[in-house]
Amino acid sequence: MPVHRLNHVVLYVRSSDVTKKFYEDVFGFREVTGIPGRASFMQAPGSLNDHDLGLFTIGQDAGSSPAGHSTVGMYHIAWEVSTLNELLAIRDELTKRGNLVGASDHGTTKALYGIDPDGLEFEVSWLVPASLIDEDVLQARMQTRPLHLEQEIEHFGGETIGGLGISIPLGVEA
């Protein structure tokens, strides 16, 4: 049975209240249910999932994850945005907050990397629609080059819906 897509992510965090506010303020997530100080289940804007993100408080004394340094573990989660203008707005917000840790052009994917209040890393990406993938885009696929977001907006357009024919089947609204 093939997996079709990621449904939700659940994170252990120092404070579900602090992390909930971060995802509300940066991404527009909204809490659908929760227990103040203990847990929060959040939905991304436009999502029909009962929740996209779960947060469980484990306390302020919790140490940072050594995953990737001395233990195995997850590197990051990735959220997809519809337009490059949305990616630009997120870049500006993450920069303002000091939470932006990287920006990469992978050819078919334009990606930002950030950290949440507990230092857990996430990616926010825009995918080049299938109809716009040309030889130049393919040459850069799966490479890591610096992202020049304003140039990408000039090239692809700020309101071009990303992922069509890739993560979004053709004929389906983004």
Backbone bond lengths (Angstrom), bond angles and torsions (degrees), N, CA, C in turn:
res aa  C-N    CA-C-N  psi(-1)  N-CA   C-N-CA  omega(-1)  CA-C   N-CA-C  phi
1 M - - - 1.456 - - 1.521 108.53 -
2 P 1.315 118.36 113.03 1.463 120.43 -177.84 1.535 112.33 -74.66
3 V 1.307 114.66 145.09 1.468 121.44 174.07 1.520 107.21 -80.28
4 H 1.323 118.10 137.06 1.463 121.84 -177.83 1.518 113.49 -97.31
5 R 1.324 117.40 -37.27 1.463 119.82 -178.22 1.529 109.33 -169.00
6 L 1.297 116.37 165.22 1.454 122.08 174.35 1.521 108.89 -75.01
7 N 1.315 118.14 131.04 1.461 121.63 -178.79 1.521 111.74 -94.84
8 H 1.332 118.00 -48.13 1.458 119.98 178.79 1.532 109.79 -159.25
9 V 1.318 114.24 166.54 1.457 122.98 178.59 1.516 107.39 -127.96
10 V 1.324 117.23 140.61 1.458 121.92 175.86 1.530 107.80 -121.60
11 L 1.318 115.88 130.16 1.463 121.80 -177.19 1.523 111.25 -120.74
12 Y 1.324 116.88 141.95 1.450 122.08 165.93 1.524 106.58 -87.69
13 V 1.314 116.91 127.55 1.466 121.90 -176.90 1.525 109.69 -133.25
14 R 1.315 116.26 163.37 1.464 119.75 177.67 1.525 111.00 -66.30
15 S 1.337 116.21 -42.79 1.468 120.90 -179.74 1.522 109.43 -142.04
16 S 1.325 116.45 113.99 1.464 119.27 177.94 1.525 110.66 -63.13
17 D 1.319 118.11 -30.78 1.470 120.64 179.35 1.526 111.29 -66.34
18 V 1.330 117.58 -44.23 1.469 121.81 179.90 1.531 110.07 -66.95
19 T 1.321 116.69 -46.79 1.461 120.33 -177.92 1.526 110.62 -68.10
20 K 1.330 117.58 -37.17 1.468 121.51 176.24 1.524 109.90 -57.92
21 K 1.323 117.87 -46.10 1.468 121.64 -179.70 1.527 110.51 -61.55
22 F 1.327 117.79 -40.38 1.456 121.86 178.41 1.530 110.42 -58.76
23 Y 1.336 117.37 -51.27 1.467 120.12 -178.15 1.527 112.36 -68.72
24 E 1.315 117.50 -28.98 1.469 120.60 173.49 1.529 110.16 -66.65
25 D 1.329 115.78 -50.42 1.464 120.71 -174.01 1.525 113.45 -70.56
26 V 1.324 117.85 -39.85 1.467 121.03 -175.44 1.523 111.79 -83.70
27 F 1.326 117.40 -43.86 1.461 120.86 -171.94 1.521 114.75 -111.45
28 G 1.312 118.19 -8.79 1.455 120.36 -178.47 1.521 114.11 78.71
29 F 1.340 117.95 16.20 1.457 120.25 174.57 1.524 108.41 -60.41
30 R 1.330 116.49 155.29 1.463 120.24 174.59 1.518 108.94 -130.07
31 E 1.306 115.18 144.49 1.461 119.53 178.19 1.526 108.85 -75.54
32 V 1.326 116.40 130.11 1.461 120.52 176.18 1.527 111.15 -98.86
33 T 1.306 116.61 -27.58 1.462 121.78 173.56 1.521 108.19 -162.94
34 G 1.311 115.72 157.25 1.453 118.65 179.08 1.504 112.12 -177.68
35 I 1.309 114.21 170.70 1.457 123.23 173.40 1.520 105.44 -123.52
36 P 1.345 118.69 107.20 1.469 120.41 -175.96 1.527 112.32 -47.93
37 G 1.333 114.15 131.88 1.455 120.81 179.30 1.513 114.86 79.93
38 R 1.339 118.17 -7.50 1.468 119.81 -175.85 1.518 114.23 -124.97
39 A 1.347 117.04 -42.78 1.465 118.78 -175.09 1.521 109.77 -159.48
40 S 1.327 114.63 154.09 1.459 121.06 176.51 1.522 108.51 -147.41
41 F 1.323 115.76 136.78 1.455 121.77 174.39 1.515 106.92 -117.78
42 M 1.338 116.14 122.52 1.460 121.81 -169.33 1.519 111.53 -121.91
43 Q 1.324 113.94 151.97 1.456 121.95 179.65 1.521 109.18 -119.72
44 A 1.335 115.81 135.58 1.467 121.02 176.96 1.528 109.15 -73.90
45 P 1.345 116.99 151.80 1.463 119.43 177.33 1.531 110.82 -57.28
46 G 1.307 116.87 133.38 1.449 121.27 178.27 1.517 114.66 81.17
47 S 1.316 118.26 -3.78 1.462 121.46 -178.86 1.522 110.48 -80.47
48 L 1.318 115.94 147.74 1.455 122.02 173.88 1.527 111.71 -104.80
49 N 1.347 117.04 -2.03 1.464 120.57 175.98 1.520 110.12 -62.52
50 D 1.343 116.80 151.99 1.460 117.03 174.38 1.527 110.59 -68.15
51 H 1.333 116.89 -27.20 1.461 122.00 167.96 1.526 108.91 -161.31
52 D 1.318 115.36 150.39 1.465 122.17 177.61 1.521 111.40 -110.06
53 L 1.337 115.49 -21.26 1.463 121.29 -175.85 1.517 108.82 -143.48
54 G 1.311 115.18 127.06 1.459 121.32 173.96 1.516 108.62 -113.53
55 L 1.319 116.21 139.44 1.467 122.22 -179.24 1.524 109.13 -127.50
56 F 1.330 116.77 128.80 1.461 121.64 177.44 1.524 109.28 -121.75
57 T 1.319 117.04 124.28 1.464 122.88 178.63 1.521 109.83 -72.90
58 I 1.337 116.04 131.22 1.465 120.19 172.87 1.524 111.82 -119.69
59 G 1.345 117.88 -2.83 1.459 121.05 172.31 1.517 114.87 111.74
60 Q 1.319 114.35 153.27 1.466 121.88 -176.13 1.527 113.63 -65.70
61 D 1.327 117.90 -21.24 1.470 120.55 -179.11 1.523 112.98 -85.14
62 A 1.318 117.58 -1.08 1.466 120.78 -179.14 1.524 110.39 -63.37
63 G 1.302 116.11 136.12 1.455 121.19 178.45 1.519 111.55 -78.87
64 S 1.314 115.43 164.62 1.465 120.72 176.00 1.516 109.59 -73.32
65 S 1.315 115.76 153.33 1.464 120.60 179.89 1.524 110.44 -71.13
66 P 1.331 117.25 130.58 1.467 120.51 175.20 1.532 112.26 -86.11
67 A 1.333 117.02 5.73 1.468 120.42 -177.49 1.523 110.60 -55.72
68 G 1.309 114.80 134.19 1.461 121.14 -179.52 1.516 113.29 86.68
69 H 1.319 116.90 -12.85 1.468 121.14 178.20 1.531 109.96 -109.07
70 S 1.340 115.02 -51.25 1.459 118.11 -179.42 1.520 112.86 -134.71
71 T 1.323 116.79 -2.23 1.457 120.36 177.94 1.526 109.02 -140.72
72 V 1.324 114.95 161.88 1.453 118.93 171.79 1.523 108.11 -76.23
73 G 1.313 116.83 160.96 1.461 121.55 178.64 1.511 109.37 164.60
74 M 1.305 115.31 178.17 1.454 119.95 -178.30 1.527 110.37 -76.84
75 Y 1.336 115.96 138.66 1.461 122.23 178.96 1.519 110.24 -80.02
76 H 1.338 117.03 -56.84 1.461 119.69 178.11 1.525 110.65 -161.86
77 I 1.323 114.61 165.70 1.456 121.95 170.46 1.522 106.61 -104.21
78 A 1.324 116.82 159.79 1.463 119.66 -178.63 1.524 109.94 -129.13
79 W 1.319 115.46 129.81 1.457 122.82 175.08 1.521 106.95 -107.29
80 E 1.317 116.91 144.72 1.458 122.00 179.36 1.520 109.73 -109.74
81 V 1.336 116.81 136.26 1.461 121.88 174.52 1.522 109.01 -107.32
82 S 1.339 115.63 161.30 1.466 120.73 -176.49 1.518 113.50 -81.38
83 T 1.343 117.59 -35.47 1.466 119.68 -173.84 1.526 111.23 -132.18
84 L 1.320 114.62 159.94 1.467 119.85 174.99 1.524 110.96 -67.72
85 N 1.330 118.53 -30.12 1.469 120.00 175.74 1.525 110.93 -63.28
86 E 1.339 117.12 -37.11 1.469 119.98 175.67 1.527 110.04 -65.82
87 L 1.326 116.67 -40.80 1.463 120.11 177.78 1.522 110.71 -62.32
88 L 1.332 116.83 -40.22 1.461 121.75 177.44 1.530 111.12 -61.56
89 A 1.328 117.64 -45.05 1.469 121.28 179.70 1.526 110.75 -62.37
90 I 1.329 117.14 -39.81 1.463 120.45 178.26 1.517 110.38 -68.38
91 R 1.327 116.90 -40.47 1.472 119.45 176.81 1.520 110.63 -57.91
92 D 1.331 116.44 -46.36 1.467 120.11 -178.57 1.522 111.28 -63.58
93 E 1.334 117.54 -40.87 1.468 120.97 -179.80 1.531 110.82 -67.83
94 L 1.330 116.97 -44.22 1.470 119.44 178.91 1.527 111.16 -64.51
95 T 1.330 116.98 -38.43 1.466 121.12 177.87 1.520 110.33 -63.24
96 K 1.327 116.03 -46.58 1.470 121.48 179.97 1.530 111.16 -57.80
97 R 1.313 117.08 -38.49 1.463 122.44 -177.49 1.532 113.12 -84.44
98 G 1.345 117.29 -11.31 1.463 120.57 -176.04 1.516 113.16 78.63
99 N 1.342 117.71 22.20 1.458 121.79 -177.61 1.522 114.13 -105.64
100 L 1.331 118.22 0.96 1.461 121.24 177.55 1.525 108.56 -84.07
101 V 1.344 116.54 125.77 1.467 119.66 -179.24 1.526 113.21 -117.58
102 G 1.349 117.63 -5.86 1.448 119.57 178.41 1.514 112.19 -175.68
103 A 1.329 115.17 160.60 1.468 122.11 177.09 1.523 106.95 -149.61
104 S 1.333 116.30 119.41 1.467 120.49 -173.47 1.523 111.87 -131.31
105 D 1.330 113.73 145.86 1.462 122.30 173.04 1.521 106.28 -106.16
106 H 1.343 115.90 113.23 1.459 121.47 178.51 1.531 110.44 -105.51
107 G 1.327 116.53 26.11 1.458 120.79 -179.72 1.511 111.48 79.94
108 T 1.316 116.85 -83.32 1.459 121.07 -179.33 1.525 112.89 -81.21
109 T 1.319 116.81 -10.35 1.466 122.05 -179.65 1.523 109.14 -130.80
110 K 1.331 115.73 130.31 1.468 122.66 174.95 1.528 105.73 -107.14
111 A 1.331 117.55 117.82 1.458 120.44 -166.38 1.523 114.16 -129.01
112 L 1.317 114.19 140.29 1.470 122.94 169.55 1.520 107.19 -109.96
113 Y 1.320 115.68 149.59 1.461 121.09 176.56 1.517 107.86 -125.35
114 G 1.324 115.33 132.62 1.453 120.53 -179.16 1.512 110.70 -139.10
115 I 1.316 114.24 173.13 1.464 120.83 176.14 1.522 108.76 -126.39
116 D 1.326 114.83 146.77 1.460 120.14 177.32 1.534 108.79 -88.36
117 P 1.330 118.99 -177.13 1.472 120.09 -176.93 1.525 115.15 -59.25
118 D 1.344 118.19 -20.95 1.460 121.38 178.11 1.524 112.77 -96.85
119 G 1.332 116.71 4.82 1.454 120.61 -179.95 1.519 113.50 82.53
120 L 1.339 118.01 9.82 1.461 120.86 176.86 1.524 108.34 -76.53
121 E 1.315 115.78 131.65 1.463 120.19 -173.61 1.516 111.96 -87.77
122 F 1.324 115.18 145.55 1.453 122.51 174.77 1.517 108.49 -138.86
123 E 1.323 115.12 160.37 1.456 122.76 176.00 1.522 107.37 -118.16
124 V 1.320 116.88 143.32 1.459 122.61 170.87 1.513 105.59 -124.38
125 S 1.339 116.27 124.53 1.453 118.26 -172.60 1.523 112.88 -134.80
126 W 1.321 113.37 157.10 1.463 123.67 171.52 1.514 105.92 -120.29
127 L 1.333 116.65 131.66 1.462 121.58 -178.42 1.522 109.92 -103.48
128 V 1.318 115.52 131.49 1.456 120.85 177.28 1.528 107.77 -61.56
129 P 1.346 117.93 128.00 1.467 119.38 177.93 1.527 110.95 -61.53
130 A 1.313 116.30 148.42 1.469 121.45 -177.37 1.520 112.07 -53.46
131 S 1.319 117.83 -38.26 1.468 121.34 -176.92 1.528 112.98 -68.30
132 L 1.327 117.66 -15.87 1.467 121.13 -177.75 1.528 112.87 -107.29
133 I 1.319 116.94 3.40 1.466 119.93 178.71 1.522 108.04 -79.07
134 D 1.324 115.33 116.05 1.461 121.40 178.48 1.521 109.05 -118.18
135 E 1.309 117.16 -174.01 1.463 121.41 -176.84 1.529 112.24 -60.96
136 D 1.350 117.59 -38.89 1.471 120.78 178.86 1.524 111.34 -62.53
137 V 1.329 116.37 -43.42 1.467 120.77 178.94 1.525 109.57 -64.93
138 L 1.322 116.91 -43.74 1.466 120.15 -179.90 1.526 112.53 -63.74
139 Q 1.324 117.64 -36.84 1.470 121.51 179.07 1.529 111.54 -61.23
140 A 1.322 116.16 -32.44 1.463 120.57 -177.15 1.527 112.67 -90.85
141 R 1.339 117.80 -6.84 1.462 121.18 -175.46 1.524 111.47 -56.50
142 M 1.301 114.88 134.81 1.463 125.28 177.78 1.524 113.65 62.48
143 Q 1.307 117.09 17.11 1.457 121.45 169.57 1.522 106.91 -98.10
144 T 1.284 116.10 166.86 1.453 119.99 176.33 1.514 108.36 -119.90
145 R 1.322 114.28 107.17 1.460 122.11 177.49 1.517 108.03 -119.89
146 P 1.324 118.33 158.52 1.471 119.46 175.92 1.532 110.30 -61.07
147 L 1.324 116.15 141.04 1.457 121.15 178.39 1.527 109.40 -90.49
148 H 1.310 116.36 123.89 1.464 123.45 174.66 1.525 105.74 -109.69
149 L 1.321 115.13 84.81 1.453 121.63 -168.76 1.529 113.21 -61.02
150 E 1.311 117.24 -40.69 1.462 119.42 179.69 1.532 111.16 -62.89
151 Q 1.338 117.27 -37.56 1.471 120.61 176.62 1.525 111.28 -67.45
152 E 1.325 117.07 -36.72 1.469 120.63 177.82 1.531 110.04 -66.11
153 I 1.324 116.93 -38.76 1.463 120.83 176.97 1.522 110.04 -64.00
154 E 1.320 116.40 -42.43 1.465 120.27 177.85 1.531 110.80 -61.90
155 H 1.323 116.69 -39.87 1.462 121.64 -177.48 1.534 112.86 -74.19
156 F 1.354 116.50 -49.55 1.466 120.88 -173.05 1.529 113.62 -98.35
157 G 1.326 117.34 -19.11 1.467 120.94 -174.79 1.518 110.55 93.85
158 G 1.305 115.89 138.85 1.462 121.13 -176.30 1.510 114.37 -71.86
159 E 1.336 117.30 -23.97 1.471 120.83 -177.17 1.527 113.61 -108.41
160 T 1.331 117.15 8.19 1.462 120.60 177.16 1.527 109.05 -65.98
161 I 1.315 116.28 127.88 1.463 120.35 179.52 1.532 109.20 -73.58
162 G 1.313 115.28 121.71 1.452 121.24 -179.59 1.513 112.29 -85.30
163 G 1.314 115.70 158.86 1.448 122.12 173.59 1.520 115.75 83.12
164 L 1.348 117.92 -4.52 1.467 119.61 -179.34 1.527 110.07 -63.30
165 G 1.308 115.62 124.74 1.468 120.87 -177.47 1.516 112.44 82.50
166 I 1.322 116.79 2.10 1.467 121.83 178.81 1.536 108.24 -120.50
167 S 1.320 117.62 -77.59 1.464 122.01 177.53 1.514 112.22 -95.56
168 I 1.319 116.35 -15.28 1.474 122.18 178.16 1.528 107.22 -119.42
169 P 1.331 117.18 116.47 1.478 118.53 179.12 1.528 110.80 -58.79
170 L 1.312 115.78 144.16 1.461 119.89 177.31 1.520 109.25 -59.73
171 G 1.343 116.07 141.60 1.455 121.18 -178.27 1.510 113.69 89.21
172 V 1.351 117.77 -0.24 1.452 122.03 178.78 1.523 108.10 -110.45
173 E 1.335 117.12 135.64 1.472 121.28 177.85 1.518 109.85 -67.43
174 A 1.340 116.98 142.29 1.469 122.06 178.41 1.503 110.83 -77.38
